[in-house]
Amino acid sequence: MLSLVLVAVLTATAQALAVPPAERDTLPIYLASASDSTHMLGFIRADLSEGTFVTTPSLTGMMDGGLSCPGPKPFNVKNANPDTYQWLVGVTQLGVDMGPGNPNYALLTTGTGSGRTNAWTDATGTLPFVSQAIGLTTMGPRLGTDTGNVTLTWTNASGAYGGVVPLTAFITPGGSVGVTGDFLMFQIDSGLDIHPENCVEVIFQTIQERPVP
């Protein structure tokens, strides 16, 4: 188990969307290979594992979330288990900043949206110490079940690395979903560069409606 200490709220900004908020209430997130966006690797599972989100190939087991657009909004998790908290958050271990040359990373869980209270802390008994916003920006979906790629950013409260930095998403060897500001440095620091196939870089995508199994 990785020792994690920082909890961060995942917020989402949807830009130039023609679909009213009510039509975008359910937004399953699935993960595709970063090297081939047509290769779907699975959904984020609604059931937390040791306090963190993991992947699932099952349509019936995937996480649903709500996002009102436009403007930055917290990503509201609809069906997490346990359902103690309603917001998608991240927990990270190496301080408050992420960015180039920094191996810091975050794993996804649920939380109150601010402060220390989150499902990972409940599961492990370890307290993180501050909250920070992670930005999710999606340029879609627009109609039906069209997909929309999601980009992620981390806001450094200290202003390091220019303040806002892009994030790379990945699946750990244990199946947890994480993000980092420098994927290679994270791999080296974690010893995963020796077998990079064990930690897969992914992209987030959303669909407007839950697909039919």
Summary of the structure (lengths in Angstrom):
residues: 213
radius of gyration: 15.9
end to end distance: 33.2
largest distance: 46.7
contacts: 722
relative contact order: 0.24
helix: 11%
strand: 41%
